[in-house]
Every structure is written in structure tokens, then in C-alpha cells.
Amino acid sequence: MDSTFDQRTRSDDDVVLDLKGLVRALVRRSPVILVVTALFAGAGLGASMLIPPTFRADTSILIENRDLQLPSRLQQQADRAVVDQETVASQVQLLTSRDLARRVAERNGLADHPEFAGEAGGLLDSVLVAVGLNRDPLRVSPEERVIGAFMERLKVYRVDGSRVVVVEFTSRDRVLSAAVANSVAEEYIALQGEAKRSSSADETRWLGEEIERLRGKVREAEEAVEAYRAGTDLHLGANNTTVARQQITDLTNAIAAARSDRATAESRATELEALIGRGVAAAADVIDSEAFRALRSREVALRGRMSELAVTLLPGHPQMQTIRSQIDDLEREQVAEARRVLETLRNEARVAEARIRSLSETLEEVKATSAVNNENEVELRALEREGAAQRDLLEGLLVRYREAVARQNAEVMPADARVISRAAVPSEPTFPQPGRLTLLAALAGFLISVAWVLSVEFVTGRALIRVAGTPQKPTALHPMATEVPADAPAPEPRVAQIRFALDATLSARPAARAGSGVDPAAVVDGPAVLYAALIADGQSRLAVMTVDDPSTLRPMIDALARTAVDDGTRVVVVDAVERNVGRHGPGLSDLISGEAGFGDVIRRNRRTRAHEIGVGTRPLVDGELAGDTLETILSALESAYDLVVVSLGDLQADDFAGRAPLAADRIVLVGRPEDPAVVRAWKALLDCGMVDVTVVPPTPGLGAAAA
């Protein structure tokens, strides 16, 4: 063969996209592209002329809480929550209701307008009805036809993040589009006002009935309170208290006053009794008596007269004696008066004490009566609370009734919305826009024509071009080749050594192997020469076995793997030897049974640096070695590795029939060519249909080197 040592090309070619060819095809077909683009642009312009123009106007409505400014409801309005999204969504549904649409249609006379009555449609509408793509509007009632056309042209939506609702209306009449959009907003606000007025009327009627019912209940509650009060003698006195409690208060105050009077009388009597012993003059400040004061004044006057007469008269003078006698009589009268006052004070103390006893007895009686009344007051207070609750409820309903009457009688009822932007008459149609429609049609025609040209190029295969394959792995000369092409590149040192050994073997083989039973051409001396032969023949799957000495098999495989790895070849060694079962964990048998994947069984040999797959956790049977599953596994390995070496171990000649159908590119027998067992095995393999069977003699010292 003419292939070189350092490269080997693939038999198949790759294809790539021919971008330049596609550009040339587009340029070549440019007249067709321009014609199609022009036709589409003309069709778009014609369609824009046939379609009647439509105009769109929009009105903006703000949804908010609004009500009559009644004084009693100002605080309630301040506390009302902000309108939520659900409320706004509900108002959008109200704006698109059929009742509102019916009112707007009647207000603007849409039934008399051809666009809504369906009496005269455009040319396009007539064509669509004729081909059955549109429903014939004349087959429904006039009212439903008007409402259906109105709802198709009406669009209501909420502006995101706000409480603003936009009402859009589309019509062929620009003035009508603005008028209908404004009418929708006005009728919506009027409808809300009517709904509020109707709600106020219903509320007024209900409140009137409730007020009459509550008035009866309040009257019954008050009558029950008074009847119970009269039956239990719980009449009210001053300060809105019961008579018993008022009596207790009065008696308590009277007892306190009597005790004070007794204490005052006793203290004055005690003090007066003590002062009388020292003299009546000392008790003058204590005795509160007019008679005593008169006697005391007369005594003072007589003593003054006696003092005046003592200046001119002697003590024995009759006048002096008369005055002294009068003074003694006055003193006796004063003492008698003092004793009378003392007895009076003692009587007052005794009277106060008797009064205290009497009042205390009366108080105890009143307390006993009050204890009985307290139990009755509990029931009375319950009746009073019931009456008060009925009165409060009645007063609240009266306030609401007055407010409802005020809202019902109001001329204008404010709605919970207001128009913030009225629709103006549009100046330009919304659809169609001839320029934009023509441009879009031209762009569509251009893209369709370009896609058609490219599709033709791909279908015909002109869009793809073939390219040569890239080099994959080193190659070498066939073992029987004796000449190297003149233009071949200089071999690398490792390949040169392999070729030198191959040439030496070929030149010496006829003389050395003439008497053996194995064809000398089938004998290869050493792993290096075997590797060169494999590369030269482009063989990637190798089965290795022995018949005489099992110890020579593994060193030869390791030497072959090391030689291939040193030459840059990716090698994997698959072990199928039965005695190695379970030595390296999951392996080939586990792959075949599906219990493990490639990532679980592939490992690297540290000596040879080649990948290896063990025999697995169980031995292989003959059916598995010849089955499709093993063939699939080896094919998968060939797609990832340059050389797949299968070790079959030491076999006998009658075992070859079951082991040979591995579909290997080459079978290698490790043994001496002159050994009868090797000759017999070689011939048995040829009889099994194997074309390329090679014998590799064991090299002395290879086992030690491998170890």
C-alpha cells in the first residue's frame, strides 16, 4: 500500500454549508424576489384601498368614592378604604354590560346607522359573508344586530397601576366614534346615579319599616321597666336614686349629727362642772344663758357702785352692806343658774343618745329593705339596658333614615366615578394605514421569496459542499511492503525502529521457518512488528490467545499496549479470561448483563498507560462471546479507541469454534511456531473462516520486563 507511516485518511468526506453559493443564488434570483416583493406590496396597497377606514376615540374615567356631603357622614367618608382592583374590574364589567350598550345605542340612534344596522356593509364584508367566513347580520333581530356590532367596536380596559378606566370605541364615522365614547361614560355615570337613588329609595323604605318596629319595642321596654319598678317599690328619689338608698343616706347623716350634738353637750357639761367648783366667774365663758348674763351684769354694776362708795364710806356703812348683800344674792343666783345649765346640757346629751339609738334602729330596718331591693335592681338594670339598646338602635336608624331621605330628594346623585378626559374627534384613521400596510406586505413578500430560493438550494443539495476528512492516527507500511514512496515524509524515530525490525524479520523468515507447520508469512516477531502490521493494514480489533504457556500472554499484550501508547494510539484491553473473574471488580460480563456502564468498568493500567476492562464478576459463556451484545460493546469501544485488544486466554483447538466468531480484524496466537499445539490451533482458526491469523513467538525476558 502507498500510505505513509505518520497519517491515515478517512474513507468518508464531511459536508459544510456553502454560504457564498447561497448568496450567489439570491443574487441570481433577485429579479424573482423583486417581482414577488412588488406583487405583495401592490396587494397590500390594494387591500388598504378596499378596506373602509375606521376611527378610534377614547374617554378616560377615574373610579373613586363619592357621596353627598352630609355632616354626619363626613367622618365615615374619611375612613372609607381606597378603591381596590376588584372594584375597578367590576366597573369595567359594568361598562361592557348589554344594558348600558342598549342605552347608548338608543341615545345615539345607532339602529339607523348602516354600520350597525347591517344593511350595507363594505365589499370585504360582503365577500366574507358570501364565502361563509362571516355570519350574515340580517339573520338576527335588529336590536341584537345593533348591540352585537356595538360590543365588537367597544373596548374597555384598566390602566395598570391606577384606578383609571379607558373606554375606546371604533367606528367608520369619526364623529360618531367620539360621540359614542363620551356617551358610554355619561350613561355609565347616569346609571350609577340611578342605581344610588334606587338604593336610597329601598333603604328609606326599609328604614321606615324598621323604625316603626323599633318604636314599638322601645315602648314595650320602657313600660316593662316602669311596671317592674312599681311592682318592686323601686321608686326614684332625688339625684335619680331609689327611696331606700335616699333614706339610708338621710339616716346616716342624721346619726352623724346626733352623735355630734351628744359629743358637744357632753363636753360642755364636763367643762362646766369642772369650772363651777372654781367659781361661777370662771364658767361665764362656757354658760350660754341670757339669765346668767343678766345676773352677771347686775353683779358687775353693783361691784362698780360699791367701789365708788368705798371712796367716801366705810365698809360698815349701811349702803356698803346693802350692796354686798345684793352681790351675795346675785352670786347664789348665778350658781343656781349654772347648775340649771349643767343639767340642761346633760339632758341634751341624753336626748342625743336616745336619738342615735332610734336612728340606728331605723337605719338597720332600711338596710334590710335595701338588700331586698338590690336583687330587684339587678333585674331592673337588665330591663333598662334592653330599653337603652333599643333606643340607641332607634336613634341610629333615625339618623340613617334622615340621610336616606336627603339623598333620595337630592336632584343630582354623585356617582363613584368621574370623567377626567373626554373623547375628541380623531383626525386620522386607525386602520388601515396604506403606507404601513404596504411596507409590511412588501417585507412579507421579500421574506417569502428569499425563503423559497433558499429552500430550493437545500432541496437540490447545492447549499452543501464536500470537504476532505482530517487525519486521525499514525499509520505504517504493510509488513510485506519493501519500498517507500519517494515523496513520503521522513519517518519519526519510533516508527523507523518498528520498520527496521519488520524488514529484518521479513528478510530472515524463509530460511528460519522453512520446516515449520505454520506459514512463515503468518509469523510476526515481537509486539513492535505486530503493531506495525496492524497500523499498516488499518486494523483496529485484535483477539489474542495462547495454547501452550498462559504466562506469555499477558506480557505480550502489555508490550503491545505500551508500544501503541508510546506511538500516540488510544488502546483499550478487554479481558475475557475465565480465571481472572472478580479480580478487578465489574467488567465485561457486567456490561453484557446491563448491571454496569462503561464508566464503571474502564480503568487505566499504570504500567502501560492503556485503558483496560476486566472480565467482570462472573465468567463469560460461549453464547455471550458470540452474541450481538458483545459485538455492540466492541463496536462502541472502536468508536472511542484506535485499537481494541481482546484477551481470550489459553484455549484448546476444539474451543476455537466457539471463540472465533468475535469478528476480530486479526487473531494472534502467542506461542512457538514449531509447537504442534500452536500449528494445530492455527489451522483450526483458518478452518473456522478466520483469514488473518498471526503467530507471535514469546520473546525471552519479555515477561520479566513487563513485570
C-alpha positions in Angstrom: 0.0 0.0 0.0 1.1 3.6 -0.6 0.1 5.1 2.8 2.8 6.7 5.0 3.9 5.9 8.5 2.6 9.2 10.0 -1.0 9.6 8.7 -4.1 7.7 7.6 -7.1 9.4 5.9 -10.7 8.6 6.5 -12.7 7.0 3.7 -15.8 9.3 4.1 -16.0 13.1 3.5 -17.7 15.8 5.5 -20.1 18.5 4.2 -20.4 22.1 5.1 -22.8 25.0 4.3 -21.9 26.9 1.2 -22.7 30.5 2.3 -21.1 32.0 -0.8 -23.2 29.7 -3.0 -26.4 30.8 -1.2 -25.5 34.5 -1.7 -24.9 33.8 -5.4 -28.3 32.0 -5.6 -30.0 35.0 -4.0 -28.3 37.4 -6.4 -29.2 35.1 -9.3 -32.8 35.0 -8.3 -33.0 38.7 -7.4 -35.4 39.6 -10.3 -37.9 37.0 -9.0 -37.5 38.3 -5.4 -38.1 41.9 -6.6 -41.2 40.8 -8.6 -42.7 38.9 -5.7 -42.0 41.8 -3.3 -43.6 44.3 -5.7 -46.7 42.0 -6.1 -47.1 41.7 -2.3 -46.7 45.5 -1.9 -49.3 46.1 -4.6 -51.6 43.6 -3.0 -51.2 45.4 0.4 -51.9 48.8 -1.2 -54.9 47.4 -3.0 -56.3 45.9 0.2 -55.8 49.2 2.1 -57.9 50.8 -0.6 -60.7 48.2 -0.4 -60.9 48.2 3.4 -63.0 51.1 4.7 -61.2 53.3 7.2 -62.0 53.1 10.9 -61.5 55.8 13.5 -61.0 55.3 17.2 -61.7 57.7 20.1 -61.2 57.1 23.8 -62.5 58.5 27.1 -60.8 58.2 30.5 -62.8 57.6 33.7 -61.5 57.8 37.2 -63.1 55.4 39.7 -63.3 56.9 43.2 -65.6 57.0 46.3 -68.1 59.9 46.0 -71.2 60.6 48.1 -73.4 63.5 49.3 -71.5 65.7 51.9 -73.8 65.1 54.8 -72.4 66.3 58.2 -72.9 63.0 60.0 -71.2 61.1 57.2 -68.0 63.2 56.8 -66.0 61.1 59.3 -67.3 57.9 57.6 -66.2 59.1 54.2 -62.8 59.9 55.6 -62.5 56.4 56.9 -63.6 54.7 53.7 -60.9 52.4 52.1 -59.3 53.2 48.8 -61.0 51.6 45.8 -59.3 48.2 45.2 -58.6 46.4 42.0 -61.6 44.1 42.3 -63.9 47.2 42.4 -62.3 48.7 39.3 -62.6 45.3 37.5 -66.3 45.3 38.4 -66.8 48.7 37.0 -65.1 47.6 33.8 -67.7 44.8 33.5 -70.5 47.3 34.1 -69.1 49.5 31.3 -69.3 46.5 28.9 -72.8 45.4 30.0 -75.6 45.0 27.4 -77.9 47.2 29.4 -75.5 50.1 29.1 -74.9 49.3 25.4 -78.7 49.4 24.8 -79.0 52.8 26.4 -76.0 54.2 24.4 -77.4 52.8 21.2 -80.8 54.4 21.8 -79.2 57.7 22.7 -77.1 57.9 19.5 -79.6 56.3 17.2 -77.3 53.5 16.2 -80.2 51.5 14.8 -80.5 53.9 12.0 -76.8 53.9 11.1 -75.8 51.5 8.3 -72.6 50.4 10.1 -74.6 49.0 13.0 -77.9 48.1 11.3 -76.0 45.7 8.9 -78.0 46.9 5.9 -75.0 47.9 3.8 -71.5 46.5 4.6 -68.2 47.0 2.8 -67.0 45.0 -0.2 -64.8 42.9 2.0 -67.6 42.1 4.5 -69.9 41.1 1.6 -67.2 38.8 0.2 -66.6 37.2 3.7 -70.3 36.7 4.1 -70.6 35.2 0.6 -67.9 32.6 1.3 -69.2 31.7 4.7 -66.4 33.2 6.8 -68.7 35.8 8.4 -72.2 35.5 9.8 -75.0 37.2 7.8 -76.1 40.1 10.1 -79.6 40.2 8.5 -80.5 36.8 10.1 -80.7 38.2 13.7 -83.1 40.7 15.2 -82.3 44.4 14.6 -81.7 45.1 18.3 -79.3 42.2 18.7 -77.6 43.2 15.5 -77.0 46.7 16.8 -75.8 45.6 20.2 -73.5 42.9 18.7 -71.9 45.5 16.3 -71.6 47.9 19.2 -69.9 45.4 21.5 -67.5 44.4 18.7 -66.3 48.1 18.4 -66.2 48.8 22.1 -63.1 48.2 24.2 -62.8 48.9 27.9 -59.7 48.3 30.0 -58.0 49.5 33.1 -54.7 51.4 33.1 -52.2 49.3 35.0 -51.3 50.6 38.4 -54.1 53.1 38.6 -57.9 53.5 39.0 -58.4 54.9 35.6 -60.6 53.1 33.1 -60.3 53.8 29.4 -63.3 53.5 27.1 -62.3 53.1 23.4 -64.8 53.0 20.5 -64.1 52.3 16.9 -66.3 53.4 14.0 -66.1 54.3 10.4 -67.6 57.7 11.2 -65.0 59.8 13.1 -67.6 62.0 14.7 -69.7 59.0 15.8 -66.7 57.3 17.4 -66.1 60.3 19.7 -69.8 60.8 20.4 -70.3 57.1 21.4 -67.2 57.0 23.6 -68.4 60.1 25.5 -72.0 58.7 25.6 -70.7 55.5 27.2 -69.1 57.5 30.0 -72.1 59.7 30.5 -74.6 56.9 30.5 -72.4 54.9 32.9 -72.3 57.8 35.4 -76.0 58.3 35.0 -76.6 54.6 35.5 -74.6 54.8 38.7 -76.6 57.8 39.9 -79.9 56.0 39.2 -78.6 52.9 41.0 -77.7 55.0 44.0 -81.1 56.8 44.0 -82.9 53.4 43.7 -80.7 52.1 46.5 -81.6 55.1 48.6 -85.3 54.6 48.0 -85.0 51.0 49.0 -83.0 52.0 52.1 -85.6 54.6 53.0 -88.5 52.2 52.8 -86.7 49.5 54.8 -85.6 52.1 57.4 -89.1 53.4 57.8 -90.4 49.9 58.5 -87.6 49.1 60.9 -88.1 52.4 62.7 -91.8 51.7 63.3 -91.0 48.2 64.6 -88.3 49.5 66.9 -90.6 52.2 68.3 -92.9 49.5 69.4 -90.1 47.6 71.0 -88.8 50.7 72.8 -92.3 51.5 74.1 -92.6 47.9 75.4 -89.2 48.0 77.0 -89.9 51.3 78.8 -93.3 50.0 80.0 -91.7 46.9 81.3 -89.2 48.9 83.3 -91.8 51.1 84.9 -94.1 48.2 85.7 -91.2 46.3 87.4 -90.2 49.4 89.3 -93.7 49.9 90.6 -94.1 46.2 91.5 -90.9 46.1 93.5 -91.3 49.6 95.0 -88.0 50.8 93.4 -89.2 54.4 93.0 -86.6 57.0 92.3 -85.9 59.9 94.6 -83.6 62.8 94.5 -80.4 62.5 92.3 -82.1 59.7 90.4 -81.6 57.2 93.3 -84.1 54.8 94.9 -86.1 55.8 98.0 -84.4 53.2 100.2 -80.9 54.4 99.3 -82.0 58.0 99.9 -83.3 57.0 103.3 -80.1 55.3 104.2 -78.2 58.4 103.2 -80.5 60.7 105.3 -80.4 58.4 108.3 -76.7 58.2 108.1 -76.4 61.9 108.1 -78.9 62.3 111.0 -77.0 59.8 113.1 -73.8 61.7 112.4 -75.5 65.0 113.5 -76.9 63.4 116.7 -73.5 62.0 117.6 -72.0 65.4 117.1 -74.7 67.0 119.3 -74.2 64.4 122.0 -70.4 64.9 122.0 -70.9 68.7 122.1 -73.3 68.6 125.1 -71.2 66.1 127.0 -68.0 68.1 126.5 -69.7 71.4 127.6 -71.3 69.7 130.6 -68.0 68.2 131.7 -66.2 71.5 131.3 -69.0 73.5 133.1 -69.0 71.1 136.0 -65.3 71.5 136.4 -65.5 75.3 136.3 -68.3 75.6 138.8 -66.0 74.2 141.5 -63.5 77.1 140.9 -66.2 79.8 140.8 -69.0 81.0 138.7 -67.0 83.7 137.2 -64.6 81.2 135.6 -67.6 79.5 134.0 -69.0 82.6 132.4 -67.5 81.9 129.0 -69.0 78.4 129.0 -72.6 79.2 130.1 -74.6 80.3 127.2 -77.7 81.7 129.1 -79.4 85.2 129.0 -80.4 84.9 132.6 -76.8 84.2 133.7 -75.6 87.1 131.6 -78.2 89.5 133.2 -77.2 88.3 136.7 -73.6 88.7 135.8 -74.2 92.3 134.5 -76.0 93.3 137.7 -73.2 91.9 139.8 -70.6 93.8 137.8 -72.7 97.0 138.2 -73.1 96.5 142.0 -69.4 95.9 142.4 -68.7 99.1 140.5 -71.2 101.0 142.7 -69.5 99.6 145.8 -66.1 100.6 144.5 -67.4 104.2 144.1 -68.9 104.3 147.6 -65.8 102.8 149.2 -64.0 106.1 148.4 -66.4 108.0 150.7 -67.9 105.4 153.0 -66.5 102.8 155.4 -67.2 99.1 154.8 -69.7 99.0 157.7 -71.8 101.7 156.3 -75.3 100.5 155.6 -75.2 101.3 151.9 -72.0 99.3 151.6 -73.6 96.4 153.5 -76.7 96.6 151.4 -74.7 96.4 148.2 -72.6 93.5 149.5 -75.8 91.6 150.4 -77.1 92.2 146.9 -73.9 90.9 145.4 -74.1 87.7 147.5 -77.6 87.1 146.4 -76.6 87.6 142.7 -73.7 85.1 143.2 -76.1 82.5 144.6 -78.5 83.1 141.7 -75.5 82.7 139.3 -74.5 79.4 140.8 -78.1 78.1 140.7 -78.3 79.2 137.0 -75.0 77.5 136.2 -76.3 74.3 137.8 -79.5 74.6 135.8 -77.5 75.0 132.6 -75.3 72.0 133.5 -78.4 69.9 134.0 -79.8 71.1 130.6 -76.5 70.1 128.9 -76.8 66.6 130.5 -80.3 66.3 129.3 -79.3 67.3 125.8 -76.6 64.6 125.8 -79.2 62.0 127.0 -81.6 63.1 124.3 -78.9 62.9 121.6 -78.0 59.4 122.8 -81.6 58.3 122.6 -81.9 59.8 119.1 -78.8 57.9 118.0 -80.3 54.6 119.1 -83.6 55.4 117.4 -81.9 56.4 114.1 -79.6 53.3 114.2 -82.6 51.0 114.6 -84.4 52.8 111.7 -81.2 52.5 109.6 -80.9 48.8 110.1 -84.5 48.4 109.0 -83.9 50.5 105.9 -80.7 48.5 105.1 -82.7 45.2 105.3 -85.2 46.7 102.9 -82.4 47.9 100.6 -80.8 44.5 100.5 -84.0 43.1 99.1 -84.3 45.9 96.7 -80.7 45.3 95.4 -81.8 42.0 94.0 -84.7 43.6 92.3 -82.4 46.3 90.9 -80.3 43.7 89.1 -83.4 42.7 87.1 -84.4 46.3 86.7 -81.0 47.3 85.3 -81.2 44.5 82.8 -84.6 45.8 81.6 -83.2 49.3 81.5 -80.2 48.1 79.4 -82.5 46.4 77.0 -84.6 49.6 76.7 -81.4 51.7 76.2 -80.2 49.4 73.5 -83.5 49.6 71.7 -83.4 53.4 72.0 -79.8 53.6 70.6 -80.7 51.4 67.7 -83.8 53.5 67.0 -81.8 56.8 67.2 -79.2 55.3 64.7 -81.9 54.3 62.3 -83.5 57.7 62.6 -80.2 59.3 61.6 -79.8 56.9 58.6 -83.4 57.5 57.6 -82.9 61.3 57.5 -79.8 60.8 55.4 -81.5 58.4 53.0 -84.4 60.8 52.6 -81.9 63.6 51.9 -80.1 61.5 49.2 -83.4 60.4 47.7 -84.7 64.0 47.4 -81.4 65.3 46.0 -81.6 66.5 42.4 -78.1 65.2 41.5 -76.7 61.9 42.9 -72.9 61.8 42.6 -71.6 58.6 41.1 -68.4 56.7 42.2 -66.6 57.9 39.1 -65.9 61.0 37.1 -64.7 61.7 33.5 -61.1 63.0 33.5 -60.6 63.1 29.7 -63.4 63.3 27.1 -63.0 61.8 23.7 -62.1 64.2 20.8 -63.0 63.6 17.2 -60.0 61.7 15.6 -58.3 63.3 12.7 -56.7 60.2 11.1 -58.0 56.7 10.7 -56.7 53.9 13.0 -56.9 51.3 10.3 -55.9 50.8 7.5 -52.8 52.9 7.2 -51.8 52.4 3.5 -48.1 53.2 4.0 -47.6 50.9 6.9 -49.7 48.1 5.4 -47.9 48.3 2.0 -44.5 48.2 3.8 -45.5 45.1 5.8 -46.8 43.4 2.7 -43.6 44.1 0.8 -41.5 42.8 3.7 -43.6 39.6 3.8 -43.2 39.1 0.1 -39.4 39.6 0.3 -39.1 37.1 3.2 -41.3 34.5 1.4 -39.3 34.8 -1.8 -36.0 34.5 -0.1 -37.2 31.5 1.9 -38.3 29.9 -1.4 -34.9 30.4 -3.0 -33.0 29.0 0.0 -35.4 26.0 0.2 -34.7 25.2 -3.5 -30.9 25.4 -2.8 -31.2 23.0 0.1 -33.5 20.5 -1.6 -31.2 20.3 -4.7 -28.1 19.9 -2.5 -26.4 23.0 -3.9 -26.3 24.6 -0.5 -23.8 22.0 0.8 -20.2 21.3 -0.3 -17.9 18.3 0.5 -14.6 18.7 2.3 -11.8 16.2 2.8 -11.5 14.2 6.0 -8.9 15.1 8.6 -6.1 12.8 9.8 -7.0 10.5 12.7 -4.0 8.4 13.9 -0.5 7.4 12.8 -0.1 4.6 10.1 2.7 2.3 8.9 3.7 0.3 5.9 2.2 -3.2 5.4 4.5 -5.9 6.6 5.1 -7.2 3.1 5.9 -3.7 1.6 9.5 -3.3 0.6 9.5 0.2 -0.9 8.6 3.6 0.5 7.3 6.3 -1.9 9.9 8.9 -2.8 7.6 11.8 -1.6 6.8 10.2 1.8 7.8 12.3 4.8 10.7 11.2 6.9 9.6 8.7 9.5 9.8 9.5 13.2 12.3 7.6 15.3 9.8 5.3 16.9 8.2 4.3 13.5 11.7 3.9 12.0 12.6 1.4 14.7 9.4 -0.6 14.0 10.0 -0.7 10.3 13.7 -1.7 10.7 12.6 -4.7 12.9 9.9 -5.6 10.3 12.4 -5.5 7.4 14.8 -7.7 9.3 12.2 -10.2 10.1 10.9 -10.4 6.5 14.4 -10.9 5.1 15.3 -13.8 7.5 11.9 -15.5 7.7 12.2 -18.0 4.7 15.3 -19.7 6.0 14.3 -19.7 9.6 10.7 -21.0 9.2 11.1 -23.4 6.3 10.5 -26.6 8.2 7.6 -25.4 10.5 4.0 -26.2 10.1 2.9 -22.5 10.2 3.1 -20.4 7.1 6.1 -18.1 7.6 4.1 -15.2 6.3 1.8 -15.5 9.3 4.6 -15.3 11.9 5.5 -11.9 13.4 8.5 -11.5 15.6 7.5 -9.4 18.6 4.9 -6.9 19.7 6.5 -4.0 17.9 6.4 -5.7 14.5 2.8 -6.8 15.2 1.8 -3.2 16.0 3.4 -2.0 12.7 1.4 -4.7 10.8 -1.9 -3.6 12.5 -1.3 0.0 11.6 -0.3 -0.8 8.1 -3.4 -2.9 7.5 -5.7 -0.4 9.2 -6.9 -3.0 11.7 -8.4 -1.8 15.0 -9.8 -5.0 16.6 -7.4 -7.7 17.8 -8.0 -11.0 19.6 -5.1 -12.6 21.5 -4.8 -16.1 22.8 -2.3 -18.9 23.6 -2.3 -22.7 23.7 0.9 -23.7 25.4 2.1 -21.3 28.1 -0.5 -18.9 29.7 2.2 -16.9 31.4 3.4 -15.5 28.0 0.0 -14.0 27.1 -0.1 -11.0 29.4 3.4 -9.8 28.9 2.9 -9.8 25.1 -0.4 -7.8 25.5 1.3 -5.3 27.8 4.2 -4.8 25.5 1.9 -4.3 22.5 -0.2 -1.8 24.5 2.9 0.1 25.6 4.2 0.3 22.1 0.9 1.6 20.8 0.5 4.2 23.6 4.1 5.4 23.0 3.2 5.9 19.4 0.1 8.1 20.3 -2.5 5.4 19.7 -5.5 5.1 22.0 -5.7 1.5 23.3 -8.1 -0.5 25.4 -7.5 -4.0 26.5 -10.6 -6.2 27.2 -10.0 -9.2 29.4 -12.2 -12.4 28.7 -10.0 -14.9 30.6 -12.1 -17.0 32.9 -9.5 -17.4 35.7 -9.5 -13.6 36.2 -13.2 -13.4 37.2 -13.8 -10.9 40.1 -10.1 -9.8 40.1 -10.8 -6.2 39.2 -14.5 -5.7 40.1 -17.2 -5.1 37.5 -16.1 -5.7 33.9 -17.2 -7.2 30.5 -19.8 -9.7 31.9 -21.5 -6.9 33.8 -21.6 -4.7 30.7 -23.2 -7.5 28.8 -25.8 -8.1 31.5 -26.5 -4.4 31.9 -25.5 -4.3 35.6 -22.8 -1.7 34.9 -21.9 1.0 32.5 -18.7 1.9 30.7 -17.8 4.5 33.3 -17.9 1.7 36.0 -15.6 -0.8 34.3 -12.9 1.2 32.4 -9.7 1.7 34.3 -6.1 2.7 33.4 -3.0 0.4 33.6 -0.3 2.3 35.3 2.5 0.3 33.6 1.3 0.6 30.0 -0.9 3.7 30.4 -3.6 2.0 28.3 -7.2 1.6 29.4 -8.4 -1.9 30.5 -11.7 -3.7 31.1 -11.7 -6.7 33.3 -13.7 -9.9 32.8 -16.2 -8.9 35.4 -17.8 -10.6 38.4 -18.8 -13.8 36.6 -17.3 -15.8 33.7 -18.4 -15.4 30.1 -20.3 -18.2 28.4 -19.8 -19.2 24.7 -23.2 -17.7 23.8 -22.2 -14.3 25.2 -18.8 -14.3 23.3 -20.7 -14.9 20.0 -23.7 -12.7 20.8 -24.8 -9.4 19.4 -24.4 -7.6 22.8 -20.6 -8.2 22.8 -20.4 -7.0 19.2 -22.2 -3.9 20.1 -19.9 -3.3 23.0 -16.8 -3.8 20.9 -18.2 -1.5 18.2 -18.8 1.2 20.8 -15.2 0.8 22.0 -13.9 1.1 18.4 -15.6 4.5 18.1 -13.7 5.8 21.1 -10.3 3.9 20.8 -7.9 3.3 17.9 -7.0 -0.2 18.9 -9.2 -2.7 20.8 -7.3 -5.8 22.2 -9.4 -8.8 23.4 -7.5 -11.3 25.6 -9.1 -14.8 25.3 -6.6 -16.6 27.5 -5.2 -20.2 26.9 -7.6 -22.3 24.7 -7.5 -25.7 23.1 -8.1 -26.3 19.4 -11.7 -27.7 20.0 -12.5 -24.4 21.8 -11.8 -22.2 18.9 -15.1 -22.9 17.2 -16.9 -21.1 20.0 -14.4 -18.3 20.5 -13.5 -17.4 16.9 -16.8 -15.6 16.0 -15.6 -12.3 17.6 -15.3 -10.8 14.1 -11.8 -9.6 15.0 -9.7 -8.0 12.3 -6.8 -10.2 13.3 -6.3 -13.3 15.6 -3.0 -13.6 17.4 -1.6 -16.8 18.7 1.2 -16.4 21.3 3.5 -19.4 21.0 6.4 -21.0 19.2 5.5 -21.6 15.5 7.1 -25.1 15.6 5.0 -26.2 18.5 2.4 -28.8 17.3 -0.3 -27.4 19.5 0.3 -23.9 18.0 0.2 -25.4 14.5 -3.0 -27.3 15.2 -4.6 -24.2 16.7 -3.5 -22.0 13.7 -5.0 -24.5 11.3 -8.2 -24.7 13.3 -8.6 -21.0 13.2 -8.2 -20.9 9.5 -10.8 -23.7 9.2 -13.2 -21.5 11.2 -13.1 -18.9 8.5 -10.5 -16.5 10.0 -8.5 -15.0 7.2 -5.8 -13.1 9.2 -4.3 -15.4 11.9 -0.8 -14.3 13.2 1.6 -16.3 15.4 3.8 -14.2 17.7 6.6 -16.2 19.4 7.2 -15.4 23.0 10.2 -13.1 23.4 12.7 -14.2 26.1 12.8 -11.7 29.0 9.6 -10.1 28.0 7.8 -11.4 31.0 10.4 -10.0 33.4 10.4 -6.7 31.6 6.7 -6.5 31.8 6.7 -7.3 35.5 
